[in-house]
Amino acid sequence: MISEIEAVFASAPKLSPVEQHKGEILRAIKDRDVVIVVAPTGTGKSTQIPVMLLEVAELVVVTQPRRIAAESLARHVAMELKTDVGNIVGFQTAFSGEFSSSTRILYCTDGIEMLRQLHGARNPGSTIFVIDEAHEWSLNLEVLVAWFKKQITDGNPVKLIILSATIEADLLSAFFSDAEVINCEGKSFPVQEIPHAGNAISAAVRLLKRNLNVLVFVPGKQEIRETIAGITKSGVKAKCLPFHADLNTEDIQWVFESFDEPKCVVATTIAQTSLTIPDIDAVVDGGLERGSEYKNGVEGLYTRPVSLAEREQRRGRAGRTKPGYYIDCSKIPLKERSIFSIPSIKRHELSGMVLQVLAAGYEPEKLAFFHPPSLQRINEARQTLMNIGFLDAEQRLTKMGRQATSIPVQPRAAKMLLEAVNQNGVVDYNAITLAAVFDSKNLWFRTEEGRALIAGNYLELGVSDAFEKIKTFDAASLLPVHKLTEYGIERSSFERLKEQRVLIVERLNRLGYSEGKQNRTLHAKFIVAGLSDLVFTRSAVSGDYTGIHGSTPRKLSRGSTITAEKVVGLPWNFETHTDLGPVVRRMLLWATAIPN
């Protein structure tokens, strides 16, 4: 078996710039618990380092911040090694996976690996863990790094390599008690910055007319659609392709193809890291990114300037194989941008993280995080878990709280699900749908024809805005694929929601529960259970809703039928940037009348 594997490795291309540091990397991981490798974008760190590590490890586990990267990298490395995915090279995400007992390189999302480690995963003694794209500092990654730190401090054997193009290497080295830092200089071509007074669309058109392949960075999917529409309207000859995290594998592959005409890939931050599109000639940078943040007790989707480190990564996507061009369309001066982006652990609501850490037997206040969250944020998370019944008065996990750790949804959605279990262990069908779409803010028909499908008295009007989510999901599930797009629902995103629902049912089955129908009059009760501490009252003058402890007035979702004086709901902010500055819409989602 070993000789067969070695033969496969021998056939792998050895062209990556990190190859010249192979001996240094292998020596360092033999001698140290933790090694930090800093290498520019496109140097092959995500693909070649895991392969070289198999000379000293039985298993290499590589974490990625996104499922697209985990699957695509696994397929790329398997192709280079002339083997099938699921054999020597495999991947695992929350929704899918291809791996076997023969797998020696496993690419996985950082969330999957976090759960494996916290809940006692068993790995071969010669396993090396690789954290890739560490500069993104996702919430799962913060927990993973803190967990590895604790294992090393407790004297447990750990072999960890941290990879990044832009990271605070010296600080991270000190965090791991003087971990060795290896800098790999990548081969790149010069990138010329071109001044441009217009927007991203006009910049892209300008470059496409020069017959260049262009990568355009925009904040979100809506901007992707608008940008592609604008480029198409210009009449320039080009193949325009979207690139974002919700695309399926088949759609993703198109961005790596070559065409008889210039290619324009319009992408979110996903194209900034992990996956390199090799034939890009020029990058157009809108200078903005969109992500969730928790501000003043309210979750929201905010648009913010990219940091200087992120700008450099975007710029580096040109000049990979030949001289390239870069246009920065941002109106925000460089001196006003932060050096690094704010880590997720300081931006996100933490109840889900705190729940998982407590379930693993750790106190989050005592874990050494690289970016420590404030004690106030942890206490707020604990209070939320107490409010929904996942922690008791002594801060111990309840039975329901422990069950919730098995369900891949936010704690509030898990509360709705578990509250919907009847005495026979049957979970209501609609409660499962609601849990699956809990985080989705874009599940709605954008055309009159689509909205006509959910018109009428399906469930009681005026009871809960969440019911429209059920109606939309059920109606969309019956539509052929081409109708989804025609009616304004993005196919890939909807497929992801359906996968999420299937996964929830699988986890409920493991808990001994089954799916079924219940009395629809109970649906509001399930929703109120998950949002019981978020009570709002209606203004008789404006019709807006204000929290019972006082808060900024909030508007209901478009088309809401809620008129009740007192409701529960999920406060949510949506910020966009205009020429006049940021504009914030303060909404109350899932508004549900409190039953008498």
N, C-alpha and C positions, 0 to 999 in steps of 0.2 A: 504493500500500500504506500509506504514512504517513497519508494522509488518512482511510483506513478505520479505522486504529487510533485516530487522534485523535477520530473520530466516536464510537467505542465508549467512549473515556475520557470524552467529554463527557456521555455518558448515565449515568455512574456517580454514585451518591449522594455528596453532599459534606457529610455530617452529622457526621463524626468530629471529636472535640475536637482532634485533632492537626492538622486542616486550618488552624487559625489560626496554626500555626507553620510552614506550608509554605514560605513565603519564607525564613525563617531556616534551615530544614533544607537547602533546595536551595543557598543561599548557602554554608553551612558545608561541604557535601560538595564543592562546587566548589573551595573554598579550602584544605581540609584533607585529609589522607590518612585520618584516623579521626575519626568523630563519634560521640558517645555521647548517646542520647536516653533520658531517664528519663520514663516515663509510667505512670500508674496502670492497673490492670486495667480492661479494658473501654473504653479510650479510642480503640481502632481502630488502634493502632500496628502490629499484625501484618498488617492488611489495607490500610489507606489509605497508609501510608508507602511500601510497595513500588510502589503505583500512581503516586504523585506523583513518584517517582524516575525514572520512564520519560521525564520531560521532559528529563533530562540524561544518561540511560544507554540503551545499546542492549539490555543484558541486566541484570536484577536477580535475583540468586541469594539466596534467603532460607532460612536453616537453621532447623530445628526439632528439639527434643530427642526427639520421638516421631513415629512414622509416622502415627498418627491425626491429629495436628495438621497435618502437612505436607499430607496428602490433603484433610482437611476445610477447611483455609484456602484451598487452591487452588480447591476447588469453590465455596466461598463468594464468593471474589473474582471467579471466572468468572461466577457468577450475577449479581453486582452489575454487572459490565461487559457483561452480556447477550451472553456468548460461551460457546462450548463449552470444557470442560476439554481441554487438549492443544493448543489453538490459541494465543492470546496468553498464557494462563495455564496452566501445567502443574505436575506434581509428579513426584518420583522418590524411592522408598524402596528398601530392599534387596529387597523382594518384588514391588513393582509400580511402575508409572509411566505417566503419560500426558503426553507432551510431543512437540514437533516442531521443525522448523527455524523455524517461525513464533513459537515460544514466547519471550516477552520477560520474563515473571516466572516463575521456577522455584522452587517450594517443595520442599525436600528435607530429609531427615534429616541431622543434623550428621555422622553416621558416613559417609554417602555422600560428602558434600562434603570431609571430611577425607581420604578415600582419593583423591578426584579431585585435590586440591591436592598431596598428597604424591607422587603418581605422575604429575605433569606435565600436568594438564588444561589445555587451551587454551580461553581465553575471549576474546570480543571485547574490544578495547582499552578500550571505554567501559563495561565491566562494573562494577557496584557490588555488593558483597557485604553482606548484611544478616544479622547474627547475632541471632536473636530469643530471648527468654527466657534471656538470658545469665546471670541470677542462679542458674540451675540448675547451671551449671558441671559438665556431664557430662565424662567423660574425653575423648571426641572433641572437645568444645568447647575444652578446655584445649590440645589439640594444635593445633587450628585457630588459636587466638589466638596461640600461640607461633610457628606457621608464618608468620602475617601479620606478626608483630613482626619476624621474621628478614628477610622480604622487604623491609619498609620500611627496616630497618637496612642492608641490602645495596644500597639505592638503587633497588629495583624498584618500578614504579608500582602502587599499591594504593589502592582506594577502599573503605572499610569503615565501615559504620554498625552500632553495637551498641545493641540495644534491651532494655529491662528495666523492670519495675515497681518492683523493689527491688534495688538493686545498690550496691556500693561505688564510686560514680561518681568521686569524687576520686582514689582509689587507682588506678583503671583509667585515668583521664586521665593521671596521672603515668607510668604504665607505658608509655603510648604518647606520651611526650614532650609532655605538655600538650595532649592531644586536647580539642577543644571539647565542652562538656557543655550540652545543651539540655533544660530541664525543662518538660514539658508538663503543665499542670494540667488534670485531667479533671473533667468535670461528674459529680457523684455526689449521691445523696440520703443523708440521715442514716441511720445504722445504729445501732439501739438494742441494747445488750447486755443480755440477760435472764439473771438468775441461775437456776440449775437444780441441784438436788441429786442428781438421778438420772443414769442413763446415756443414751447417745445414742438408744437406742430410745424410751425414755419421753419424751425431749425432742422427738423427731420426731413422735411421736403427739400430744403436747400442741399442737404447731404445726399439724399436719394437721387437727386437730379445729376449728381456727380457719379452715379452708378456705384455708390458705396453701400455696404451692408451696415445697418444702423440698429443700435440698441437704445431704446428710450425708457427712462425711468420716470414713473408717475406714482402717486400715492396709493391708488386703489383700483378696483375693477371698474368702477364707474368711469374713472379717468382713462382707463385702457380703452373702453368702448368709445368714449368721446374722441380720444386721440386717433384711433384707427379710422373713425368716421371722418375726422377732419383731414387726415392724409389722403383718404380715398376721394373725398370731395375735391381735393386740389387737382386731381387728374394725373398726378405723377405715377409713373409705372413702377409698381412695387408689390411684393408679396408681404402683406401685413399679418402678423401673428401675435395673439395674446399670450402672456406667460405669467401665471400666478399660481398660488399654492393649491387651489381647488381643482386644477386640471387633472384629467386622468392620464394614465401612462401613454396612451396612443396620441393624445393631443400634445403632450410634452415633446414627443419625439420630433414633431414638425419643426420646432425651433432649431434643431440641430441639422436639418436638411439643407441642401443647396438647391438653388433654383436658377432658371434662365434669366431672371430679372432680379433687381436688388431686393434684399430681404430687410424688413423692418420689424424687429421684435419689440413689442411694447409691454413692459414688465413692471411688477412691483419689486420690493426689495429682495424677492427670491433670486433674482438674477445677479444680485450683488455678491452672493457667497455660494459656496458649495459647487454649483454647476457652472462650468465655463463653456460658452458658445464660441467655438474656435475661429469662426470666419468673420467675426465682427470687425469692421473697419473703424467705426466711429460710435461714440456714446453721446447721447443727448440727456442731460441730467436736469430734471425739473426741480431738484433741490429739496423735495419734500418727501416725507413718508407718513403713513398713517398707522396708528396702533392704539390698542386699548390702554387706558390709564385710569387709576383710581384717585380721584381728587376730591378732597373734602367730603369723604364718605359716599361718593357717587362714582360708579363706573361709567366710562364713556369712550368714544372713539374720537381721537384727536389727531389733527394733522400738524406736523411739526417739521422744522428744518432738519435736514440730516446733519450729523456731526462731521467734523473735518476728517475723522478716520473713515467714516462711511463714504464721504465724497472721494477720498483717495481710492477706496475699493472700487467704486463705480468707474472712476477714471481709468483704473487699471484693467478694466474689461476690454478696453481698446489696446492695441499694441501687443497682442499676445503672439501673433505670427508674422506681423509686419508693422511698419509705422502706422500710427493711428491718430485719430482726432477726438477732441473732447469739447463739448459746448455746455457750459453751466448757465442754465436759464433762470437760476434763482436771483431774486432781487435783494436777498439778504446778504450783506457784506460778510466776508470770511471772518473778520475780527469779531463779529457778533455770534458766531456759531461755537458750540461747545466742542472740545477736543474729542471726547467720546460720548456716545449716547447714554442715557440714563438706564441702568440695569432694570430688568423686569421686576425684580424683587422689591424695588423701590417705587414701581409704577402700578403694580397690580394688587387687587384685593387678594388676601392671603388665606381665606378660610379653607380652600381646597388643599393647599400645601400643608397648613397646620394639621388638618385632619389626617393626612397620610403620614406625617411625621409622628404624630401621637399614636397612630395605629401600629407603627413600627416599634414603639416603645421608647421613643426619644422625646425630650422636651425641646421644642423649637428655640426657646430662650437660651438654652445651653449649648446649642450647636454653633460651631465656629463657621459662619458664612463669610465668603470673601467680600460680599457687599452686605453687611449686617442690616436687616430691617429694623426700624425703630420698635421699641417695646410697645409703644402705643398701637402700631399697626398689628402686632401679634395679639395684643389684648382685644382689639376690635374684632379680629378673626375669631378668637375664642368666644367672644360675646355672641357673635352671629351663630356659631355652632351651638351655644347654649340656647339661644332663642328658638332654634328649630329642633331642639331635642336631641342633638348628637353628642352633647356633653351634659353631665349632671352638675349639680351644685358644687361638687368637689372636683370639678374639671376632669372627671373620668369619662371615657368613652361609654356611651350607652350601647345596648344591643343594636339599635337602629343605626347609630353612628358607625359601628364596626361594619355593619352590612353595607353602608353607603360607600365604604372604601373600595368595594368590589365593582361599583357601577361607574362607568366612564363618563360621568357628567358632573357639573358643579353641585356643591352640597344642597343648594336650594332646590334644584331639579331632582336630586336624589330623594329629598324629603317628600316632594310631590309624588314620586313613584312609590315609595314605601308606605305612604299614607293611603295609596290606592289599592293596597293588598287587602282583600277581604278575608273572612274567616276560613275560606277554603284554599287560601294561598293563590288566588287568582288576581292578577294585576290588570287593571282596566286598560283596554286597547288605546283609548284616547290619552290616558296619562302617559303611556309610553311614547306616543307621538309628541306630546308636549315636552317631555324630557329631551327627546332627540333634537327638537328645534329650539330649545331654550336659549341657546347662544346665537341663533340665526336672526339677524336684523333685516335680511333681504328676502325673506320668503313671502312674497306677495306678487299678485298678477299686476303687470304694468300696462295692460291694455283693457279696453272696455269688454272685448270678447272674453278675456280671461276672467275678469271680475264677474261677468254674467254667470259663470259656472258656479260661483259660490253665493249667488244672491238667494234670498229667501230665508225662511225660518229654520235653519239648520242649527240645532241647539237653541237655547233661548237668547233672543236679542236682549241687549242691555244687561247681561249677566257678567260676561267677561270678554275682553278684547282677545284673550288667548284663544278663544274658540275659532277665530278667523284663521289662526295657524292650522288648526285641525282641518278645517274646511279646505284650505289651500293645499295642504299636504295630500289629503285624500283625492282631491280633484286632479292634482298634478300627477299623482301616481297612475291614473287611468289614461293619461295622454300619451300619444306617440311622441318620440323624441323631437321631431321637427316642430311639433305644436308647442312644446315647452319654450323653445326659443322664440317662436312666433308670438306667444302670449307674455313674453318678458321674464321668464324664469330661466336662469342660467343652468344648463344641463349638468355640467360637471359639479356645481355646488349642490344641486338637488340630489345627484347620485351619492354625494358624500353624506347628505342627511339620511338617505335610505340605508346606507351602510352603517351609520351611527345607530339607527333604530334596530337593525339586525343585531348589532353588537350588544345593545342594551338587553334585548330579549335573551341572548345567549348568557349574559351574566346573571340575569334574573333566574334563568333555568338552573344555573349552578347553585343559586341560593335556595332552590326548591320551589320556586314560584313559576306559574304558567300565565300565559296571556289569555284574556277573555273580555267579554263585554259586561259592563255593570250599568246600574241605573244612572242615566245621564244627569239627573238632578244632583248627583254627588260630585260632579266634575268641579264645580266652583269650590267645594270643600277641599279638594286636593290642592288646588292652586293657592287658596288662602293659607293652607298649612305651610307651604314653602315660603310665603311672603308675609307671614303673620306679624312680623315686627316692622313692616313697612306700610304704615297706615297713613292715608291722605284724606283730606276733607276738601269738598268742592266749594269754590267761591260762588255765591249767588249772583255776583256782578259780572265777573269775567268768565266764569265757567272753568277756570283753571283749578288745578289741585295743589294743595300745600301740605307738607308733612305735618303730623300732629305736634311735633316739637318745633315747628317753625322751619321753613326752608324756602328756597326760591320757587315761585309758582311754576308749575309744569303743565304742558299741554298733552292731551291724549293723542293716540295714534290717529292718522288720517282715516276717516270713515268709522271712527269709534261710535258705538251705540250706547255707551255708558253715560248715565245721568245721575247715578246714585250719589247721595251726599257724602257717604263714607266708603272708601275702597282701599284695597291693598294694591300695590303696584311696584314695578321695578323702575326706580329713577335712572335715567340714562341720558348722557349728553352726546351730541354729535357736533364736532367742530369742523368747519371748512375754512379755507383761506380764499379771500377775494382780493381784488385790487385795493379795496378800502381797509383790508386787515381781516383778522379772524372773526368769524361769525359762529356763535354757539346756539344750537337748538336744544332746549331743555325739555325732554320728553318724559312721559310716564307710560312705560310699556306694561303689557299684561294686566292693565287695570281690571280689577274684578270686584264686583259689589260684594260686600261682606254679608253673608246670609244672616237672617234674623234668628 
